[in-house]
């Protein structure tokens, strides 16, 4: 215990050791008579765990809880007793690392224990600090266990504890845990890496000469710095061998340059890049852009005049302390439970990955789902930040930075921002461009999410395809819950061509398709076989003929020839008060086009004589073709035809083109009782969720 106290005082000279001594006395007396499988008295374990944490700079409260961390679990000491003698803060930490009983939870005891620890870590990350040190000491002494138990513990360490150590920035614990796990799970590869390290140690290390050159260089530049050689640990050597094949003599370590101020880091970098040949591809600035686990440092590599290539880490002493000990060096930097800043001025609230984990685990009610999703969550490598906003959503709820795991898509962003309300997401813009919800996001992307209005007549939901695009457990769990509660309905038969109905009957026959196309909503198969329903008279019928009879159009046109048969051109469907031009066609019929129609320019260019036409006073009803461009989603056809009917128009025909890049094009030929209502109709159609433009249709000229 005196050794623990001495190490602790080195980091915290003014620490009050009274609580530590009382905690040791309680732990020693309560564990007295208990032995570890190694044959050592049990008290050696909490002492070793506490020493590990003291060496990393943990504060007194953490060390006190560490000494007591097994008392409630393995002795007659109660949690109430710990709280009474050492305070609620120590009691919380001890309770956080206390395992759940197998008697009560059976096979679910281990996963549910981790869930309990993670929830406790959400309020105080020191809980996981103690657990990591506890696991490291247990891994050091794992050799006394049966081989099969060693493998089981090593796998959980590899899949859960090591990723958590990475996320909490505790590199010192992570590196040793990796080496110990590697030795158990991959003994042959471990032996090979150890042999390579031993062979390298038999020869003079060329990095020694490089380090001497760097010290001289920085001294001449009047930069106060300490230059050290940092050997690679076993797993690091193994990974580098897989990456590069044969290792060179400078590959078994890196130079570590420690300075006092942030500005000194860049001064060192400038000298190295000026006096040596830098390897630009190896440069990374984690000071300007820190990693998600609080890590800050400059990484670079250079070749000296003798051709020796050295990798270099440049950081301040404080950065080095955090790089080695992470949250342990910072106490409790997030202080989520208090909602304020941590003891060392850390960021308020929890880190993004932990906030996400705590959110989705509350919805993973069964143990198996939680355990599987936890493995997937921790397998994600790295984190990004996107900036998310949604139209029609208050800035506090719909804007700001959104942390996500690397590889996350727009689907993940939607569920991270809106929770289960993301079921109604119908599309997204990334950096101003419309894109698929399956788009993988990059760090710094600006994301705008489009949501279906809450007042939508038939609420939408995610399709099974969304699961293929979801990378976060929160998204996957929410989507699975929705799909389980909304099994796909059987596909009804399509209405035959020529089916009647329209106007007020436009909603008849609508159904929620659950097809498997690639639309943003994932249900665009509904759009693909939408023809023949919702009052559409002749599905997929093109209205590109030379014209529609005046009788069908319900609008008059007056020409100089009183006996001429007049048709309105289907290519541009003119309506009052459009400027129009007529052309005589076969049989003496006059076809009327909008002046802006491509056909007018084409026929004029070929010498066709225009026929003067004008609208008859009092003409009211008309036929018009409109194109609606939208983000593909289920129920889009239903919502558009409902709006059309509400405006008093009748659908004569409709065409839905297959989706391209998550966008769909609807073309409607409509009968309006009054041409004056056309602007209001177009405005109403633009107001439908997902529709971003409605225009008058014009037939494209054929290719020549």
C-alpha positions as a printed Julia matrix, in Angstrom:
704×3 Matrix{Float64}:
   0.0     0.0     0.0
   2.92    2.35    0.63
   4.0     1.88   -2.98
   0.5     2.83   -4.19
   0.55    5.93   -1.98
   3.99    7.0    -3.27
   2.95    6.63   -6.92
  -0.3     8.5    -6.27
   1.49   11.39   -4.56
   3.81   11.7    -7.59
   0.79   12.64   -9.71
  -1.24   14.38   -6.98
   1.15   15.89   -4.41
  -1.64   17.27   -2.24
  -3.83   14.16   -2.2
  -5.45   13.16    1.11
  -4.43    9.55    1.69
  -6.78    8.98    4.63
  -9.6     7.53    2.52
  -7.14    5.26    0.69
  -5.79    3.83    3.93
  -9.28    3.2     5.3
 -10.33    1.57    2.03
  -7.3    -0.71    2.11
  -8.0    -1.77    5.69
 -11.62   -2.6     4.84
 -10.65   -4.48    1.68
  -7.87   -6.45    3.4
 -10.04   -7.48    6.34
 -13.07   -8.39    4.21
 -11.02  -10.43    1.69
  -8.89  -12.06    4.42
  -8.79  -15.83    3.94
  -9.79  -15.62    0.26
  -7.23  -16.88   -2.25
  -6.88  -16.41   -5.98
  -6.45  -19.38   -8.31
  -2.78  -18.47   -8.53
  -2.46  -19.16   -4.79
  -1.91  -15.51   -3.87
  -3.99  -13.79   -1.17
  -7.0   -12.13   -2.8
  -6.02   -8.64   -1.59
  -3.14   -8.71   -4.1
  -5.71   -8.25   -6.9
  -7.38   -4.98   -5.77
  -3.92   -3.69   -4.8
  -2.54   -4.47   -8.29
  -5.56   -2.86   -9.99
  -5.19    0.24   -7.83
  -1.48    0.47   -8.58
  -2.2     0.33  -12.33
  -4.63    3.22  -12.0
  -2.27    5.19   -9.75
   0.52    4.85  -12.31
  -1.8     6.35  -14.94
  -2.61    9.32  -12.7
  -6.07    8.42  -11.42
  -7.4    10.69   -8.68
  -8.13    9.6    -5.11
 -11.82    8.75   -5.53
 -11.05    6.29   -8.34
  -8.27    4.62   -6.31
 -10.52    4.33   -3.26
 -13.24    2.64   -5.3
 -10.65    0.44   -6.98
  -9.46   -0.96   -3.64
 -13.07   -1.77   -2.76
 -14.26   -2.88   -6.2
 -14.72   -6.58   -5.31
 -15.9    -6.21   -1.73
 -19.64   -5.96   -2.44
 -19.42   -8.77   -4.97
 -17.25  -11.25   -3.02
 -17.49  -10.4     0.69
 -20.06   -9.53    3.34
 -19.52   -5.79    2.82
 -22.71   -4.12    1.57
 -23.09   -1.25   -0.86
 -24.84    0.73    1.85
 -21.8     0.29    4.09
 -19.45    1.53    1.35
 -21.64    4.59    0.72
 -21.86    5.37    4.42
 -18.11    5.12    5.05
 -16.75    6.55    1.78
 -19.54    8.57    0.23
 -22.05    8.09   -2.57
 -19.48    8.79   -5.31
 -17.27    5.88   -4.28
 -20.38    3.74   -3.79
 -21.55    4.52   -7.31
 -18.21    3.42   -8.8
 -18.14    0.21   -6.77
 -21.71   -0.63   -7.72
 -20.95    0.1   -11.37
 -18.29   -2.62  -11.59
 -20.09   -5.17   -9.42
 -21.11   -8.19  -11.5
 -24.64   -9.52  -11.69
 -25.15  -12.94  -10.15
 -25.29  -15.97  -12.47
 -27.82  -17.46  -10.07
 -30.24  -14.68  -11.01
 -29.36  -14.15  -14.68
 -27.89  -17.43  -15.92
 -26.18  -17.14  -19.32
 -27.29  -13.5   -19.58
 -25.22  -12.53  -16.53
 -22.11  -11.45  -18.45
 -23.88   -9.42  -21.2
 -26.21   -7.8   -18.67
 -23.25   -7.0   -16.4
 -21.64   -5.14  -19.29
 -24.92   -3.34  -19.97
 -25.05   -2.3   -16.31
 -21.43   -1.07  -16.42
 -21.99    0.87  -19.63
 -25.07    2.59  -18.23
 -23.07    3.5   -15.12
 -20.21    4.7   -17.37
 -22.68    7.05  -19.04
 -22.81    8.98  -15.77
 -19.18    8.47  -14.75
 -16.5     7.1   -17.11
 -14.35    6.16  -14.1
 -16.5     3.03  -13.8
 -15.01    1.7   -17.04
 -11.52    2.86  -16.02
 -11.67    0.54  -13.02
 -13.06   -2.29  -15.12
 -10.26   -1.99  -17.7
  -7.56   -2.09  -15.02
  -9.34   -5.02  -13.37
  -9.41   -6.94  -16.67
  -5.74   -6.2   -17.37
  -4.6    -7.69  -14.07
  -6.85  -10.71  -14.61
  -5.39  -11.18  -18.11
  -1.87  -11.04  -16.67
  -2.73  -13.96  -14.39
  -4.97  -15.85  -16.83
  -2.46  -18.68  -17.25
  -3.83  -20.5   -14.19
  -7.22  -20.92  -15.92
  -8.31  -23.81  -18.12
  -7.44  -23.23  -21.81
 -11.08  -23.03  -22.9
 -11.81  -20.41  -20.23
  -8.73  -18.45  -21.27
 -10.04  -18.36  -24.86
 -13.53  -17.28  -23.79
 -12.22  -14.44  -21.61
  -9.72  -13.38  -24.28
 -12.46  -13.16  -26.93
 -14.64  -10.92  -24.77
 -11.56   -8.82  -24.01
 -10.78   -8.51  -27.73
 -14.33   -7.74  -28.84
 -15.53   -5.51  -25.99
 -12.88   -4.33  -23.53
 -10.12   -3.41  -26.0
 -12.48   -1.3   -28.19
 -13.74    0.42  -25.05
 -10.16    1.16  -23.98
  -9.57    2.66  -27.44
 -12.67    4.83  -27.2
 -11.7     6.05  -23.75
  -8.18    6.8   -24.97
  -6.43    4.53  -22.44
  -3.63    3.48  -24.77
  -1.39    2.07  -22.03
  -4.01   -0.46  -20.96
  -5.19   -1.13  -24.5
  -1.72   -2.04  -25.81
  -1.03   -4.59  -23.08
  -4.54   -6.05  -23.33
  -3.96   -6.5   -27.07
  -0.67   -8.32  -26.52
  -2.07  -10.63  -23.84
  -5.17  -11.43  -25.93
  -3.06  -11.95  -29.05
  -0.88  -14.5   -27.23
  -3.93  -16.6   -26.28
  -5.97  -16.39  -29.49
  -3.08  -16.42  -32.01
  -0.13  -18.09  -30.31
   1.81  -18.84  -33.52
   1.6   -15.29  -34.89
   2.42  -13.96  -31.42
   5.51  -16.16  -31.22
   6.66  -14.99  -34.66
   6.29  -11.31  -33.72
   8.15  -11.88  -30.45
  10.98  -13.6   -32.32
  11.25  -10.67  -34.76
  11.46   -8.28  -31.8
  14.12  -10.45  -30.14
  16.19  -10.59  -33.34
  16.01   -6.81  -33.68
  17.16   -6.39  -30.07
  20.35   -8.35  -30.77
  21.62   -5.6   -33.11
  22.23   -1.89  -32.49
  19.04    0.09  -33.03
  19.49    2.55  -35.97
  16.84    4.79  -34.42
  19.39    5.69  -31.75
  21.46    7.56  -34.32
  18.37    9.19  -35.82
  17.24   10.34  -32.38
  20.68   11.89  -31.76
  20.41   13.83  -35.04
  16.95   15.1   -34.11
  18.1    16.22  -30.65
  20.98   18.16  -32.19
  18.69   19.73  -34.78
  16.14   20.91  -32.21
  18.85   22.16  -29.86
  20.33   24.29  -32.65
  16.84   25.62  -33.41
  16.49   26.58  -29.73
  13.46   24.33  -29.24
  13.3    22.71  -25.79
  12.3    19.1   -26.45
  12.8    15.58  -25.17
  13.41   12.96  -27.88
  12.7     9.34  -26.95
  12.58    6.03  -28.79
   9.17    4.41  -28.32
   9.31    0.65  -29.08
   6.36   -0.93  -30.81
   4.45   -3.5   -28.8
   3.9    -7.03  -30.1
   0.57   -6.52  -31.88
   1.85   -3.3   -33.47
   4.83   -5.2   -34.93
   2.49   -7.93  -36.18
   0.21   -5.41  -37.91
   3.13   -3.59  -39.5
   4.52   -6.89  -40.81
   1.17   -7.7   -42.42
   1.07   -4.21  -43.96
   4.65   -4.01  -45.26
   5.77   -7.6   -45.53
   9.42   -7.6   -44.47
  10.28   -5.18  -41.68
  13.28   -2.85  -41.8
  15.6    -2.02  -38.9
  13.77    1.27  -38.18
  10.33   -0.34  -38.1
  10.45   -1.62  -34.53
   9.96    1.74  -32.89
   9.04    5.37  -33.38
  10.56    8.63  -32.2
   8.55   10.47  -29.56
   9.24   14.21  -29.27
   7.81   15.88  -26.15
   7.55   19.68  -25.85
   5.81   22.17  -23.56
   3.4    24.16  -25.74
   1.14   23.44  -28.72
   3.08   25.93  -30.84
   6.3    24.02  -30.11
   4.79   20.95  -31.8
   4.51   22.81  -35.09
   7.97   24.32  -34.64
   9.39   20.79  -34.3
   7.44   19.7   -37.37
   8.83   22.61  -39.38
  12.42   21.75  -38.47
  11.97   18.04  -39.28
  10.37   18.75  -42.65
  12.97   21.36  -43.51
  16.1    19.43  -42.62
  14.99   15.93  -43.59
  12.94   14.51  -46.45
   9.33   14.19  -45.22
   7.02   11.38  -46.3
   3.98   13.53  -46.98
   1.55   10.59  -47.04
   2.44    9.79  -43.42
   1.57   13.25  -42.04
  -1.5    13.56  -39.79
  -2.49   16.49  -37.62
  -4.47   15.25  -34.61
  -3.87   18.51  -32.76
  -5.96   20.66  -35.1
  -8.44   17.79  -35.5
  -8.31   15.57  -32.37
  -9.51   11.97  -32.58
 -12.87   11.12  -31.04
 -11.12    9.58  -28.0
  -9.42   12.87  -26.98
  -6.1    11.87  -28.62
  -3.98   14.81  -29.83
  -0.59   14.55  -31.54
   1.28   15.23  -34.76
   2.3    12.18  -36.8
   4.94   12.36  -39.5
   7.78   10.35  -41.03
  11.04   11.36  -42.72
  14.13    9.93  -44.34
  17.49   11.17  -43.1
  20.68   11.69  -45.12
  21.57    8.01  -44.75
  18.19    6.87  -46.08
  16.88    5.72  -42.71
  13.11    6.22  -42.46
  11.76    7.12  -39.03
   8.19    7.63  -37.89
   7.74   10.46  -35.41
   5.11   11.44  -32.84
   5.19   15.08  -31.68
   3.1    16.16  -28.71
   3.13   18.21  -25.52
   3.65   16.5   -22.19
  -0.03   17.01  -21.36
  -1.03   15.48  -24.69
   1.25   12.54  -23.93
  -0.37   12.04  -20.55
  -3.82   11.96  -22.13
  -2.62    9.77  -25.0
  -1.38    7.17  -22.54
  -4.06    7.34  -19.86
  -7.06    8.89  -21.65
  -9.99    9.53  -19.34
  -8.04    8.13  -16.39
  -5.72   11.13  -16.59
  -8.7    13.48  -16.79
 -10.71   12.11  -13.87
 -14.3    12.24  -15.11
 -14.05   14.61  -18.12
 -17.61   14.26  -19.35
 -19.68   14.43  -16.14
 -22.88   13.43  -17.97
 -24.8    13.04  -14.72
 -24.09   16.59  -13.64
 -24.58   18.0   -17.13
 -21.54   20.24  -16.72
 -17.85   20.28  -17.41
 -15.53   17.65  -16.02
 -12.89   17.97  -13.38
 -10.26   18.79  -15.98
 -12.38   20.99  -18.2
 -13.48   18.2   -20.51
 -16.4    18.4   -22.89
 -19.88   18.51  -21.29
 -22.05   15.44  -21.58
 -20.77   12.07  -22.74
 -18.69   11.32  -25.83
 -20.75   10.76  -28.97
 -20.17    7.0   -29.17
 -21.24    6.54  -25.55
 -24.35    8.68  -25.96
 -25.37    6.6   -28.98
 -24.7     3.37  -27.15
 -26.78    4.4   -24.13
 -29.62    5.44  -26.42
 -29.91    2.26  -28.45
 -29.29   -0.15  -25.57
 -32.45    1.14  -23.88
 -34.42   -0.18  -26.86
 -32.57   -3.51  -27.06
 -34.81   -5.23  -24.55
 -33.49   -8.76  -25.07
 -29.97   -9.72  -24.05
 -29.07  -11.42  -27.32
 -29.82   -8.32  -29.39
 -27.88   -6.1   -26.99
 -24.82   -8.37  -27.0
 -24.76   -8.74  -30.8
 -25.29   -5.03  -31.43
 -22.67   -4.09  -28.84
 -20.09   -6.16  -30.71
 -21.08   -4.47  -33.98
 -21.01   -1.01  -32.43
 -17.55   -1.52  -30.97
 -16.26   -2.99  -34.22
 -16.77    0.41  -35.89
 -13.4     2.04  -36.47
 -13.38    5.75  -35.8
 -15.96    8.49  -35.62
 -17.12   11.36  -37.79
 -19.11   14.53  -37.16
 -21.78   15.74  -39.58
 -23.9    18.86  -39.37
 -27.57   18.02  -39.58
 -30.67   20.14  -40.12
 -34.18   19.51  -41.35
 -36.72   21.85  -42.93
 -39.62   22.66  -40.7
 -37.84   21.53  -37.52
 -36.83   23.89  -34.74
 -33.07   24.58  -34.78
 -32.63   23.15  -31.29
 -34.02   19.82  -32.44
 -32.9    19.68  -36.02
 -29.51   21.35  -36.32
 -25.98   21.21  -35.03
 -23.16   18.71  -34.83
 -24.08   15.05  -34.94
 -21.39   12.48  -34.03
 -21.63    9.19  -35.92
 -19.39    6.16  -36.39
 -17.25    6.1   -39.51
 -19.18    4.45  -42.33
 -22.55    5.78  -41.18
 -25.17    6.62  -43.81
 -28.03    9.09  -44.1
 -30.26    6.4   -42.55
 -28.06    6.42  -39.45
 -28.08   10.22  -39.33
 -31.88   10.24  -39.45
 -32.26    7.86  -36.51
 -29.46    9.54  -34.55
 -31.22   12.89  -34.95
 -34.89   11.94  -34.68
 -35.07    8.5   -33.06
 -38.14    6.52  -34.11
 -39.54    9.61  -35.85
 -36.96    8.84  -38.57
 -39.4     6.2   -39.85
 -40.97    9.05  -41.82
 -37.72   10.24  -43.43
 -38.24   10.46  -47.19
 -34.9    11.76  -48.47
 -31.78   13.77  -47.84
 -29.45   16.38  -49.21
 -25.74   16.06  -48.51
 -23.71   19.22  -49.06
 -26.62   20.71  -51.0
 -27.19   17.8   -53.39
 -30.09   15.37  -53.33
 -28.81   11.93  -52.5
 -29.92    8.46  -51.51
 -30.46    7.59  -47.87
 -27.89    4.85  -48.41
 -25.14    7.44  -49.03
 -22.12    6.96  -46.77
 -21.32   10.19  -44.95
 -17.92   11.77  -44.51
 -16.54   13.87  -41.7
 -17.83   17.44  -41.94
 -20.73   16.73  -44.32
 -23.77   19.02  -44.12
 -26.88   16.83  -44.07
 -30.45   18.01  -44.62
 -33.15   15.42  -43.92
 -36.64   15.52  -45.45
 -39.47   14.2   -43.32
 -42.99   13.22  -44.3
 -45.53   15.59  -42.7
 -47.16   14.3   -39.54
 -50.53   14.94  -41.16
 -49.87   12.51  -44.03
 -53.03   10.52  -44.75
 -51.23    7.17  -44.81
 -48.13    7.19  -42.55
 -45.04    5.7   -44.12
 -42.34    3.54  -42.63
 -38.95    2.08  -43.44
 -38.51   -0.76  -45.88
 -36.38   -3.89  -45.29
 -33.73   -2.4   -47.6
 -32.98    0.23  -44.96
 -31.4    -2.48  -42.82
 -28.76   -2.93  -45.52
 -27.83    0.75  -45.24
 -27.94    1.1   -41.44
 -24.57    0.94  -39.67
 -25.62    1.93  -36.15
 -27.46   -0.33  -33.7
 -29.92    2.47  -32.93
 -31.07    2.53  -36.57
 -31.13   -1.25  -36.98
 -33.1    -1.87  -33.79
 -35.68    0.82  -34.59
 -36.13   -0.44  -38.16
 -36.51   -4.06  -37.04
 -39.13   -3.07  -34.45
 -41.13   -1.19  -37.06
 -40.95   -3.99  -39.61
 -42.0    -6.54  -37.01
 -45.02   -4.4   -36.11
 -45.95   -3.75  -39.76
 -45.69   -6.96  -41.77
 -46.01   -6.43  -45.54
 -49.55   -6.56  -46.9
 -50.28   -8.92  -49.8
 -50.07   -7.27  -53.22
 -53.55   -6.53  -54.64
 -54.32   -7.09  -58.29
 -53.82   -4.06  -60.51
 -56.82   -2.36  -61.97
 -57.19   -3.15  -65.69
 -56.5    -0.55  -68.32
 -59.55    1.61  -68.78
 -60.71    1.28  -65.2
 -63.02    4.08  -64.28
 -62.93    6.37  -61.34
 -61.34    9.69  -60.61
 -61.96   13.05  -59.1
 -63.45   12.44  -55.67
 -62.84    8.68  -56.06
 -59.1     9.16  -56.51
 -58.35    7.47  -53.18
 -60.16    4.26  -54.12
 -57.97    1.25  -54.58
 -54.84    2.79  -53.03
 -52.65    0.49  -51.01
 -49.29    0.56  -49.25
 -46.79   -1.22  -51.43
 -43.76   -2.91  -49.89
 -41.74   -3.55  -52.97
 -38.01   -3.98  -53.21
 -36.83   -1.25  -55.52
 -34.07    1.23  -54.78
 -36.11    4.33  -54.03
 -35.32    6.47  -51.04
 -38.39    5.18  -49.27
 -37.48    1.66  -50.26
 -40.99    1.07  -51.49
 -40.89    2.49  -54.96
 -42.19   -0.74  -56.39
 -45.51    0.82  -55.44
 -44.67    3.56  -57.89
 -43.57    1.05  -60.51
 -46.9    -0.76  -60.51
 -49.0     2.24  -59.56
 -50.73    2.44  -62.92
 -54.38    1.54  -63.08
 -55.31    2.8   -59.61
 -56.33    6.05  -57.9
 -58.67    6.99  -60.69
 -56.01    6.7   -63.4
 -57.99    5.75  -66.48
 -55.3     4.4   -68.79
 -52.13    3.46  -66.98
 -48.77    4.21  -68.63
 -50.66    5.66  -71.62
 -48.67    8.39  -73.33
 -50.51   11.56  -74.25
 -48.01   12.54  -76.91
 -50.42   12.47  -79.89
 -50.84   15.49  -82.15
 -53.73   16.68  -80.06
 -56.81   15.99  -78.01
 -60.28   16.77  -79.34
 -61.82   19.99  -78.2
 -64.75   18.03  -76.84
 -62.41   16.13  -74.47
 -60.49   19.24  -73.57
 -63.65   21.09  -72.56
 -62.15   24.34  -73.84
 -62.88   26.42  -76.97
 -60.51   27.91  -79.44
 -61.42   30.27  -82.16
 -59.72   30.3   -85.58
 -60.22   32.24  -88.8
 -61.78   29.18  -90.45
 -65.11   28.71  -88.62
 -65.6    25.12  -89.85
 -62.1    23.84  -88.95
 -61.72   20.99  -86.45
 -59.5    22.24  -83.65
 -57.39   20.12  -81.29
 -55.19   21.12  -78.35
 -51.69   19.67  -78.73
 -50.89   16.91  -76.27
 -47.18   17.78  -76.3
 -47.66   21.08  -74.46
 -51.38   21.03  -73.43
 -52.1    24.77  -73.72
 -54.64   26.34  -71.38
 -56.02   29.85  -71.1
 -54.43   32.36  -71.01
 -51.33   30.78  -72.66
 -50.1    32.47  -75.84
 -50.92   29.95  -78.58
 -50.25   29.25  -82.25
 -52.12   26.88  -84.56
 -50.91   24.69  -87.46
 -53.03   22.94  -90.01
 -52.52   19.17  -90.14
 -54.04   16.37  -92.22
 -57.74   16.56  -92.89
 -57.92   20.28  -92.29
 -57.61   19.91  -88.51
 -55.86   22.74  -86.68
 -53.6    21.74  -83.81
 -52.97   24.45  -81.19
 -49.61   24.69  -79.34
 -48.19   26.99  -76.72
 -45.87   29.52  -78.35
 -43.0    28.17  -76.23
 -43.53   24.6   -77.44
 -40.62   22.95  -79.27
 -43.06   21.88  -82.0
 -43.78   25.51  -82.93
 -40.09   26.2   -83.56
 -39.67   22.95  -85.49
 -42.69   23.46  -87.8
 -41.87   27.12  -88.36
 -38.32   26.14  -89.35
 -39.71   23.71  -91.96
 -41.86   26.43  -93.54
 -45.23   25.43  -92.07
 -47.67   28.36  -92.08
 -49.1    29.18  -88.65
 -52.86   29.59  -88.31
 -53.94   32.55  -86.14
 -55.89   31.34  -83.09
 -57.16   32.9   -79.9
 -59.0    31.81  -76.82
 -62.75   32.25  -76.89
 -64.1    34.58  -74.27
 -65.7    32.67  -71.42
 -63.79   29.43  -72.04
 -63.29   27.66  -68.74
 -62.5    23.93  -68.62
 -59.14   22.71  -69.95
 -56.77   19.78  -70.1
 -53.17   20.14  -68.94
 -50.14   17.87  -68.48
 -48.01   18.43  -65.38
 -44.73   16.87  -64.33
 -43.96   16.4   -60.64
 -40.31   15.78  -59.72
 -39.93   14.21  -56.29
 -37.89   12.08  -53.96
 -39.18    8.53  -54.32
 -41.25    7.27  -51.4
 -44.24    5.09  -50.66
 -47.69    6.7   -50.89
 -46.38    9.52  -53.08
 -48.86    8.68  -55.86
 -51.67    8.46  -53.33
 -50.86   11.82  -51.78
 -50.5    13.57  -55.15
 -53.76   12.21  -56.54
 -55.54   13.18  -53.33
 -54.29   16.76  -53.68
 -55.29   16.79  -57.35
 -58.81   15.62  -56.47
 -59.07   18.19  -53.69
 -58.36   20.93  -56.24
 -61.29   19.74  -58.36
 -59.17   18.24  -61.17
 -59.67   14.83  -62.75
 -56.82   12.5   -63.62
 -57.09   11.51  -67.29
 -53.82    9.57  -67.4
 -50.64    9.2   -65.41
 -47.15    7.89  -65.92
 -44.54    7.06  -63.28
 -41.02    6.68  -64.55
 -38.64    4.26  -62.79
 -36.58    5.95  -60.05
 -33.14    7.27  -60.94
 -30.73    8.3   -58.19
 -33.63    8.15  -55.72
 -35.68   10.66  -57.74
 -38.93    9.9   -59.53
 -40.87   11.73  -62.23
 -44.67   11.66  -62.27
 -46.49   12.89  -65.38
 -50.23   13.63  -65.04
 -52.68   14.66  -67.71
 -55.48   16.41  -65.86
 -58.9    17.8   -66.69
 -59.52   21.12  -64.91
 -62.98   22.69  -64.64
 -61.41   26.14  -64.83
 -58.0    27.1   -66.23
 -57.77   29.84  -63.6
 -57.27   27.13  -60.98
 -54.04   25.84  -62.56
 -51.57   27.98  -60.51
 -53.26   26.95  -57.24
 -53.15   23.29  -58.28
 -49.43   23.46  -59.04
 -48.74   25.16  -55.71
 -50.71   22.48  -53.86
 -48.79   19.69  -55.62
 -45.47   21.33  -54.71
 -46.58   21.23  -51.08
 -46.71   17.43  -51.02
 -43.87   15.92  -48.98
 -40.91   15.01  -51.17
 -42.06   17.0   -54.22
 -39.5    19.63  -55.09
 -40.84   20.9   -58.45
 -44.01   20.85  -60.55
 -43.86   22.13  -64.13
 -45.98   22.2   -67.26
 -44.96   19.3   -69.49
 -43.49   19.79  -72.92
 -42.79   16.99  -75.36
 -39.05   16.7   -76.15
 -38.06   16.93  -79.8
 -37.11   13.59  -81.37
 -33.39   13.05  -82.0
 -32.33   13.78  -85.57
